[in-house]
Amino acid sequence: MSLRVSIRKRLFIGITAAVCISLVGQPAQGIQMSTRIVVAGAAETGGFTSGQRVTIQQKAALFPNTLSKNSNLTKLKVSYYGTKGETLRLSSVKGELALIKSDSRGDLWLPTWYVSKEAALVKEISPLSLQLRSSGSIYLTPGSTVKWPISQTGTSLIAVAKWKDWYGVMISPAKWKEDYRIYRPAMMWVRGSDVTAKKAMPDGLLDGNSEITTDVVRNLTEFLFKKGTPSSYVRDAR
């Protein structure tokens, strides 16, 4: 009888210990989840990390090489865009850009600003012709430390987006096609305070009598016409 009681006690003690251990483990899991949330929150303010999964908030150019102030804006060789809502994994982070590895597109660099909450506030606008101060700069993203003198592009640019007091402007590639590869315009940013004049683009951009250059029209079709664009919008552009 005493032996049975002893066995029962041992079983009770063992079960109780197992339950206690599992309960002790619960707060630890809660801490791990909390840590992941904090990391995600930090990423939205710029603290991005390798291996992190992110969602693109606005259409963004994907660059074959990392960018610096020494990059030539007309030779960025953009062939691909990241689309709004697209989820990507960051392979590594270098300054304001993150490396994206893809079997279909190869290694590409994405400005991390485009996966931030701020980028979600970008508004597409009807094309505006901007005149800029010759002393102004072209920025990779609003407030970026990566910037170039306006002399690289000229003082007349077309804006297709707006964020606070910043305008998203199209930068044409020097060559649209090379070695069987098509290159597309990239969107960079200028300060509103550097804009000296702005004018709405005329109707009939695609008409045969349009005075708009072929390069500008090509830029606009790349940025403004996308999958799901209603035919009425295309007709208005014509």
Buried (B, 14 or more C-beta within 10 A) or exposed (E): EEEEEEEEEEEEEEEEEEEEEEEEEEEEEEEEEEEEEEEBEEBBEEBBEEEBEBEBBBBBBBBBEBBEEEBEBBEBBBBBBBEBEBEBEBBBBEBBBBBBEEEEEEEBBBBBBBBBEBBBEBEEEEBBBBEBBEEBBBBBBBBBEBBBEBEBBEBEBBBBBBBEEBBBBBBBBEEBEEEEEEBBBBBBBBBEEBBEEEEEBEEBBEEEEBEBEEBBBBBBBBBBEEEEEEEEEEEEBE
